[in-house]
Amino acid sequence: MHVESLTLDRFLVPFSLRQVPRFRFDVVVVGSGIAGSAAALAAADAGMNVALLAKADLLESNTLWAQGGMAAVLEQPDSFEAHIADTLKVGCGLSELDTVSTVVRGGPDAVRRLLEHGAEFDRRPDGELQVSREGGHSFPRIVHAQGDATGLEIQRALCGAITSHPSITTFANVFVLDLLTGPDGHVCGVLTQNARGDTVAYATGNVILATGGGGQIYRETTNPVIATGDGVAIGFRAGAVVRDLEFVQFHPTCLYIAGAARVLISEIVRGHGGVLRDKHGERFMPEFHPAAELAPRDVVSRAVSARMQKTKDTSVYLDLSGIPEDPHVLFPGISRICRFFGIDIARDPVPVRPGAHYMIGGLQVDIDGRTNVRGLWAVGECASSGLHGANRMGSNSLLEGMVLGLRSGTAAARSKVVPDFDAIATRRGGNAPKPPPGVRVNIPDLVYSLKSLMWRQMGVERDRAGLEDALQKIAFWSRAVASLDVNELRSFELVNMLTVAHLATLGALAREESRGTHFRAEHRDVREAWRKHTVLTPTLDDGKITSVTMTHDPVPATSAVA
């Protein structure tokens, strides 16, 4: 056990609930992606009056940007046992068998429900769903839409379902500041700021956080701009336990063009026969892994980084010229984007490099999404459910969001708690020293500095010196931000990003091994003694988080690597 001092305000802003308008709901869901939408639909179907709060437009979520597809066992010779074994293997010893089995066995029903909501997946000429294979999967089991637009299609269908449900009220462009809790620690609601800058409270005894990940703490990322780790930071400030944040998955193939936003080039491209070459035209993946381009993403990401260093180039190149079918037809979305930059994917090598893609750790939850804070649930990328372990297998995340989202919504609906909203204490302004006149903190510059630091020192490879330096800088920046008059969206996000970056770096420094997505340059081997979860527990005292206690909990013995 290790205790690290930490100074973090319990709330982002001062407030008086007597001056804040409020809405009352049985369940409040934060996030409109697949996990949040599934949870809201399940709670509403169980008879609850549900509010769904979205940080941006309802369509804007990490789900929207998912290209590859959703894994599900739909036909022989594939089997639940094979999918479970694949997931455990890619999870590198930290996946938990009960969770993996529950999610995998829920795959066919998850696909059925999406079809009932109007999702249109690609089909074979005989009318059956078309399935493809991705890295880590032993059989074709990935359902997809329009080749590379699966997330867009799922988001479209689910948005239609939630907006038409009579028991769900949606609120777009609402930023959740903090959880409100009563004297007994039970959740009583959330405090928010809407697009006009008004503070609004939502009273409820059950909050489901489905806020997605935190890829925006990295300079290179496939995540949308809203992915700033808000759910983890919000839960942590309310006393929720956080687990395994050192595990961040880097997608190996992001379109790399200087000045352009990083766009994910889906793994489905490599599944159809795309190969990776360096600037000399040499294919290099076979020397790193027997599965070559279909190796797990952490292996491919490190191989790409190593080849970039060896050739002193800013990228490697994805070659689609050997794919038998027309890649423009197979991958119309990727074709459109590349064509904009003058790249013909059927002929020209596509410059790619790794980017932060998926936050594997998050708020620690049970199989129903229940956290240690009463009335608080979490699901999807902001949660640590035990599915992904130390490395996420491609296309398992949409499956998790659907299966565990439904479970979380159903479980929350069974909780009949009526919150004592009026017992919540008013939060006064803090006593932090204010900067002297003329001294300002440049928020955009600090955000960029944090993102660059995390990319350099908490990226694909880490080492002790870099991690220790990163912790010092993050702590320094956090003190500077604490002196700000935090009152607008970008500064709220910065506090959340610094919090998640701090916790993730603490976990990475402690884990002296290389496992899954976590690679330590001076500890390159997997160590059985580290087959444990990194658990971070906050200490609340007088309106502040004063410390975080780190423990390492063994993975259940039944969760053996397949």
C-alpha positions in Angstrom: 0.0 0.0 0.0 1.2 3.5 -0.9 -0.3 6.8 0.1 0.4 9.8 -2.1 -0.5 13.3 -1.0 -2.9 15.1 -3.3 -4.7 18.4 -3.1 -7.8 18.6 -5.2 -11.0 20.5 -4.5 -14.1 18.4 -4.1 -16.1 20.7 -6.4 -15.1 22.7 -9.5 -17.2 25.7 -8.6 -18.9 27.3 -5.6 -22.6 27.0 -5.5 -25.7 27.6 -3.4 -28.5 25.1 -4.2 -31.1 27.7 -3.1 -30.1 29.8 -6.1 -29.8 26.9 -8.6 -32.8 25.7 -10.7 -33.3 21.9 -10.6 -34.9 19.1 -12.4 -35.9 15.8 -10.8 -35.5 12.4 -12.4 -35.4 8.8 -11.2 -32.2 8.2 -13.2 -29.7 10.6 -14.8 -27.4 9.2 -17.5 -24.3 11.3 -18.4 -23.2 10.5 -22.0 -25.0 9.7 -25.2 -22.8 7.0 -26.8 -23.6 3.4 -27.0 -23.1 2.7 -23.2 -25.1 5.7 -22.1 -27.9 5.2 -24.6 -28.2 1.5 -23.7 -28.3 2.3 -20.0 -31.0 5.0 -20.6 -33.1 2.8 -22.7 -32.9 -0.1 -20.1 -33.8 2.2 -17.2 -36.7 3.8 -19.1 -38.0 0.4 -20.2 -38.1 -0.6 -16.5 -40.4 2.3 -15.8 -38.0 5.0 -14.7 -38.2 8.7 -15.7 -34.7 9.2 -17.2 -32.6 12.3 -18.1 -29.8 11.8 -20.6 -27.2 14.6 -20.5 -24.8 15.1 -23.4 -21.7 17.2 -23.3 -22.2 18.2 -27.0 -24.7 17.2 -29.6 -26.4 13.9 -28.9 -24.7 12.4 -32.0 -21.2 13.5 -30.8 -19.6 10.7 -28.8 -16.6 8.3 -29.0 -19.1 5.8 -30.4 -19.6 8.0 -33.4 -15.9 7.7 -34.3 -15.7 3.9 -34.0 -15.0 2.6 -37.5 -14.2 -1.1 -37.3 -17.3 -2.8 -35.8 -18.8 -4.7 -32.9 -17.6 -8.2 -32.0 -20.3 -10.9 -31.5 -20.4 -14.7 -32.0 -23.1 -15.2 -34.7 -22.1 -18.3 -36.6 -20.2 -21.5 -36.5 -17.4 -22.5 -36.3 -17.0 -19.5 -34.0 -18.1 -20.1 -30.4 -18.5 -18.2 -27.1 -15.6 -20.2 -25.7 -13.3 -19.0 -28.6 -14.3 -15.4 -28.1 -13.8 -15.7 -24.3 -10.4 -17.3 -24.9 -9.3 -14.6 -27.3 -10.3 -11.8 -25.0 -8.5 -13.4 -22.0 -5.4 -13.8 -24.1 -5.3 -10.2 -25.3 -6.1 -9.0 -21.8 -2.6 -10.4 -20.7 -3.8 -11.9 -17.4 -5.8 -8.9 -16.0 -9.2 -9.7 -17.7 -11.7 -11.2 -15.3 -13.5 -14.3 -16.5 -16.9 -13.6 -15.1 -17.1 -10.2 -16.8 -15.6 -11.6 -20.1 -18.1 -14.4 -20.2 -21.1 -12.2 -19.4 -20.2 -9.7 -22.1 -19.3 -12.3 -24.8 -22.5 -14.3 -24.2 -24.5 -11.1 -24.5 -23.2 -10.5 -28.0 -26.0 -12.0 -30.1 -28.7 -10.2 -28.0 -26.8 -6.9 -28.3 -26.8 -7.2 -32.1 -30.5 -8.2 -32.1 -31.4 -5.1 -30.1 -29.4 -2.8 -32.3 -31.2 -4.2 -35.3 -34.5 -3.7 -33.6 -33.5 0.0 -33.1 -33.0 0.3 -36.8 -29.2 -0.2 -37.2 -28.4 -1.4 -40.7 -25.3 -3.6 -40.7 -23.5 -4.9 -43.8 -25.0 -8.2 -45.2 -23.8 -10.9 -47.5 -25.6 -11.6 -50.8 -27.7 -14.3 -49.0 -29.0 -11.7 -46.5 -27.1 -12.9 -43.5 -24.9 -10.4 -41.5 -21.4 -10.1 -42.9 -18.7 -10.6 -40.4 -15.0 -9.9 -40.7 -11.9 -10.7 -38.7 -9.6 -8.3 -36.7 -6.4 -8.5 -34.8 -6.6 -10.9 -31.8 -9.8 -12.6 -33.0 -9.4 -16.3 -34.0 -12.6 -16.2 -36.2 -14.5 -13.6 -38.2 -17.0 -12.1 -35.8 -17.0 -8.4 -36.4 -20.3 -6.9 -37.6 -19.9 -3.6 -39.4 -21.8 -0.9 -41.3 -20.8 0.6 -44.6 -17.4 -1.0 -44.2 -15.9 1.6 -41.9 -18.8 3.6 -40.4 -20.2 1.2 -37.8 -20.0 3.7 -34.9 -21.9 6.3 -37.0 -24.7 3.8 -37.8 -25.0 2.6 -34.2 -25.1 6.2 -32.9 -27.7 7.1 -35.5 -30.0 4.2 -34.5 -29.6 4.7 -30.7 -30.2 8.5 -31.0 -33.4 7.7 -32.7 -34.4 5.3 -30.0 -33.7 7.6 -27.0 -35.3 10.7 -28.6 -38.5 8.8 -29.3 -38.8 7.1 -26.0 -41.5 8.7 -23.9 -39.7 8.2 -20.6 -36.3 9.7 -21.7 -35.7 13.5 -21.7 -32.5 14.5 -23.5 -30.4 17.6 -22.7 -27.7 18.4 -25.2 -24.7 20.8 -24.7 -24.7 20.3 -20.9 -21.4 19.9 -19.1 -21.6 18.0 -15.8 -19.4 19.8 -13.3 -19.7 17.4 -10.3 -21.7 14.8 -8.5 -23.8 16.0 -5.5 -23.8 13.8 -2.5 -25.7 13.9 0.8 -24.2 13.7 4.4 -24.2 9.9 4.1 -22.3 10.0 0.9 -25.2 8.8 -1.3 -25.5 10.5 -4.7 -28.3 13.1 -4.7 -27.8 14.5 -8.2 -25.4 16.3 -10.5 -24.4 20.0 -10.9 -24.1 21.2 -14.5 -23.5 24.2 -16.7 -25.5 24.6 -19.9 -24.4 26.2 -23.1 -25.5 29.7 -21.9 -23.3 29.3 -18.8 -26.2 28.8 -16.4 -25.7 26.4 -13.5 -28.5 23.8 -13.3 -28.9 20.9 -10.9 -30.5 17.5 -11.6 -31.8 15.8 -8.5 -31.7 12.0 -8.6 -30.7 9.0 -6.4 -29.0 7.2 -9.4 -26.4 8.7 -11.7 -24.9 6.6 -14.5 -21.6 7.9 -15.9 -21.0 7.0 -19.5 -18.8 9.8 -20.5 -16.3 7.9 -22.7 -12.5 8.1 -22.4 -9.7 10.7 -22.0 -7.7 10.5 -25.3 -7.5 14.2 -25.4 -4.8 14.2 -22.6 -2.5 13.1 -25.4 -1.2 15.1 -28.3 -1.8 12.3 -30.8 -5.2 10.8 -30.5 -8.1 9.4 -32.5 -10.6 10.6 -29.9 -13.0 13.6 -30.4 -12.4 16.9 -28.7 -15.0 16.1 -26.0 -12.9 13.1 -24.7 -11.2 14.8 -21.7 -11.6 12.1 -19.0 -14.5 14.0 -17.3 -16.3 10.9 -15.9 -13.3 9.5 -14.1 -12.4 12.9 -12.6 -16.0 13.6 -11.6 -16.3 10.2 -9.9 -12.9 10.5 -8.2 -13.7 13.9 -6.7 -16.9 12.3 -5.2 -14.8 9.4 -3.6 -15.1 6.8 -6.3 -12.2 4.2 -6.6 -10.2 4.3 -9.8 -8.5 1.2 -11.3 -5.8 0.5 -14.0 -5.5 3.9 -15.5 -1.9 3.2 -16.6 -3.3 1.0 -19.4 -4.0 3.2 -22.4 -4.4 1.6 -25.8 -2.6 3.3 -28.7 -4.1 2.6 -32.1 -1.2 1.8 -34.4 -2.7 3.4 -37.6 -3.8 7.0 -37.4 -3.6 9.0 -40.6 -0.7 11.3 -40.2 -0.6 14.5 -42.2 1.0 17.5 -40.5 -1.6 20.1 -39.5 -4.6 17.7 -40.0 -6.6 16.1 -37.2 -5.6 12.5 -36.6 -8.1 10.2 -38.2 -8.2 6.5 -37.3 -7.5 4.1 -40.2 -9.5 1.1 -39.0 -8.0 -2.2 -38.2 -10.6 -3.7 -40.6 -8.2 -2.4 -43.4 -5.5 -4.7 -42.1 -8.0 -7.4 -41.7 -8.7 -7.3 -45.4 -5.1 -7.6 -46.3 -3.5 -4.1 -45.8 0.2 -4.3 -44.9 2.5 -1.9 -43.1 5.7 -0.8 -44.8 8.5 1.7 -43.9 9.7 4.5 -46.1 11.9 2.1 -48.0 8.9 0.0 -49.0 9.9 -2.9 -46.6 7.2 -4.8 -44.8 8.2 -5.1 -41.2 5.4 -6.6 -39.1 6.3 -10.3 -39.7 9.6 -9.8 -37.8 7.7 -8.6 -34.7 4.8 -11.1 -34.4 3.6 -14.3 -36.1 0.2 -12.6 -36.8 2.0 -9.7 -38.5 -0.4 -6.8 -39.2 -3.2 -8.7 -37.2 -1.1 -8.8 -34.0 -2.6 -7.2 -30.9 -2.7 -3.4 -31.1 0.0 -2.8 -28.5 2.4 -5.0 -30.4 1.7 -3.2 -33.7 2.0 0.2 -32.1 5.4 -0.5 -30.6 6.6 -2.0 -33.9 5.4 1.1 -35.8 7.2 3.4 -33.3 10.4 1.3 -33.5 10.4 1.4 -37.3 9.8 5.2 -37.3 12.8 5.6 -35.0 15.0 3.2 -37.1 14.2 5.0 -40.4 14.1 8.5 -38.8 10.7 9.1 -40.4 7.5 10.7 -38.9 5.3 7.7 -40.0 5.1 4.3 -41.6 2.9 3.5 -44.5 -0.2 1.4 -44.9 -0.3 -0.3 -48.3 -3.7 -1.4 -49.6 -2.7 -2.2 -53.1 -2.7 -5.9 -52.5 -6.3 -6.1 -51.4 -8.2 -8.1 -54.0 -11.4 -6.0 -53.7 -11.7 -2.3 -54.5 -10.7 -0.5 -51.3 -12.7 2.5 -52.3 -15.8 0.3 -52.1 -14.8 -1.5 -49.0 -13.8 1.6 -47.0 -15.7 4.6 -48.4 -15.2 6.8 -45.3 -11.4 6.3 -45.3 -11.3 6.7 -49.1 -13.1 10.0 -48.8 -10.8 11.4 -46.1 -7.6 10.3 -47.9 -8.8 11.6 -51.2 -9.3 15.0 -49.6 -5.5 15.0 -49.0 -4.7 13.8 -52.5 -4.1 10.1 -51.5 -5.6 7.3 -53.6 -5.8 4.4 -51.2 -5.9 1.8 -54.0 -2.5 3.1 -55.2 -0.8 5.4 -52.8 0.7 4.3 -49.4 -1.2 5.9 -46.5 1.1 7.6 -43.9 0.1 6.4 -40.4 1.4 6.4 -36.9 0.1 5.5 -33.4 -2.4 7.6 -31.5 -4.0 7.3 -28.1 -7.2 5.4 -28.7 -8.8 3.9 -25.7 -8.6 4.4 -21.9 -8.7 0.8 -20.6 -8.8 1.8 -16.9 -11.5 3.9 -15.2 -13.9 3.9 -12.3 -13.9 0.5 -10.6 -17.3 -1.2 -11.1 -18.9 -4.6 -10.6 -20.7 -6.5 -13.4 -23.7 -4.2 -13.1 -21.7 -1.0 -13.2 -22.0 -0.3 -9.5 -19.1 1.9 -8.0 -18.2 2.1 -4.3 -20.2 5.4 -4.1 -23.8 4.6 -3.4 -26.1 5.7 -6.2 -23.2 6.1 -8.7 -22.8 3.7 -11.7 -20.4 3.8 -14.5 -20.2 2.0 -17.8 -18.3 2.0 -21.1 -14.8 3.6 -21.5 -15.0 5.6 -18.2 -15.4 2.3 -16.2 -13.0 -0.5 -15.3 -15.3 -3.6 -15.6 -12.7 -6.3 -15.8 -13.3 -7.0 -19.5 -10.3 -5.6 -21.2 -7.6 -6.4 -18.7 -4.2 -4.9 -19.8 -5.2 -4.5 -23.4 -8.5 -4.2 -25.3 -9.2 -6.5 -28.1 -10.5 -4.6 -31.2 -14.3 -4.2 -31.4 -15.0 -5.5 -27.9 -15.7 -2.0 -26.6 -18.9 -1.4 -28.5 -20.0 -4.9 -27.3 -19.2 -3.9 -23.7 -21.1 -0.6 -24.0 -24.2 -2.4 -25.3 -24.2 -5.4 -22.9 -23.1 -3.7 -19.7 -25.0 -0.5 -20.5 -28.2 -2.5 -20.5 -27.2 -4.2 -17.2 -26.4 -0.9 -15.6 -29.6 0.8 -16.6 -31.6 -2.2 -15.4 -29.7 -2.3 -12.1 -30.1 1.4 -11.5 -33.8 1.1 -12.1 -34.1 -1.4 -9.3 -32.8 1.1 -6.9 -35.7 3.1 -5.4 -33.7 5.7 -3.5 -35.3 9.1 -3.1 -32.5 11.6 -2.6 -32.5 14.1 0.2 -31.5 16.9 -2.1 -32.0 19.7 0.5 -29.5 18.1 2.8 -26.6 18.9 0.4 -24.3 21.5 1.8 -23.7 24.7 0.0 -20.2 24.9 -1.4 -18.6 28.3 -0.7 -15.7 29.8 -2.6 -12.2 28.4 -1.7 -9.4 30.1 0.1 -6.7 29.4 -2.5 -4.2 32.2 -3.0 -5.0 34.2 -6.1 -2.3 35.3 -8.6 -1.2 38.9 -8.4 -2.5 41.4 -10.9 -1.2 40.8 -14.4 -0.4 37.1 -13.8 -2.4 34.8 -15.9 -2.4 31.2 -16.9 -2.7 30.5 -20.6 -5.2 27.7 -20.7 -4.6 26.6 -24.4 -0.9 26.6 -23.9 -1.1 24.6 -20.7 -3.5 22.1 -22.4 -1.0 21.6 -25.3 1.9 21.3 -22.9 0.1 18.6 -20.9 -0.8 16.7 -24.1 2.8 16.9 -25.4 4.2 15.8 -22.1 1.8 12.8 -21.9 2.7 11.8 -25.5 6.4 11.9 -24.8 6.6 10.4 -21.3 3.3 8.4 -20.9 3.0 7.1 -24.5 3.8 3.9 -26.2 7.0 3.4 -24.1 7.7 4.7 -20.6 10.6 4.8 -18.2 11.1 5.9 -14.6 12.9 9.1 -15.2 10.2 10.3 -17.7 7.4 9.3 -15.4 8.9 11.0 -12.4 9.4 14.2 -14.4 5.8 14.0 -15.7 4.4 13.7 -12.2 6.4 16.8 -11.1 5.2 18.9 -14.0 1.6 17.8 -13.6 1.6 18.6 -9.9 3.1 22.0 -10.7 0.5 22.8 -13.4 -2.3 21.6 -11.1 -1.2 24.1 -8.4 -1.2 26.9 -11.0 -4.7 26.0 -12.2 -6.0 25.8 -8.6 -5.3 29.5 -8.3 -7.5 30.3 -11.3 -11.1 31.5 -11.2 -12.3 28.3 -12.9 -15.5 29.3 -14.6 -15.6 28.1 -18.2 -15.6 24.9 -20.1 -12.0 24.7 -21.2 -10.7 25.3 -17.7 -13.1 22.7 -16.3 -11.8 20.2 -18.8 -8.2 21.1 -18.0 -8.8 20.3 -14.3 -10.3 16.9 -15.3 -7.4 16.2 -17.8 -4.8 17.0 -15.1 -6.5 14.8 -12.6 -6.7 11.8 -15.0 -3.1 12.4 -16.2 -1.9 12.5 -12.6 -3.6 9.2 -11.6 -2.6 7.4 -14.8 1.1 8.4 -14.3 1.0 7.3 -10.7 -0.1 3.9 -11.8 2.5 3.7 -14.6 5.3 4.6 -12.3 4.3 1.9 -9.7 3.9 -0.9 -12.3 7.5 -2.2 -12.8 6.8 -4.6 -15.6 5.6 -4.5 -19.3 2.1 -5.9 -19.7 -0.4 -5.3 -22.5 -0.5 -1.6 -23.4 1.9 -0.6 -20.5 5.5 -0.9 -21.6 8.4 0.1 -19.3 11.8 0.4 -21.1 13.7 -0.8 -18.0 11.2 -3.6 -17.1 10.5 -5.2 -20.5 9.1 -8.6 -19.2 5.7 -9.6 -17.8 6.1 -10.4 -14.1 3.6 -12.8 -12.5 4.0 -10.8 -9.2 2.4 -7.9 -11.1 -0.7 -9.8 -12.2 -2.7 -7.4 -10.1 -5.0 -4.4 -10.6 -3.7 -0.9 -9.7 -6.4 0.5 -7.4 -6.5 4.2 -6.4 -8.7 5.3 -3.5 -9.2 9.0 -2.8 -9.4 10.4 0.8 -12.0 13.2 1.3 -11.4 15.6 4.1 -13.1 19.0 4.6 -14.1 19.6 1.0 -10.9 18.4 -0.6 -9.2 15.3 -1.8 -6.2 15.2 0.4 -4.5 12.0 -0.6 -4.8 8.9 -2.8 -4.1 5.4 -1.5 -2.6 2.9 -4.0 -3.1 -0.8 -3.6 -2.5 -3.7 -6.0 -5.4 -6.2 -5.9 -4.8 -9.8 -7.3 -7.0 -10.8 -10.2 -9.4 -13.6 -9.3 -7.7 -17.0 -9.7 -10.4 -18.2 -12.1 -9.4 -15.5 -14.6 -6.5 -17.5 -16.1 -5.0 -16.5 -19.4 -6.3 -18.8 -22.1 
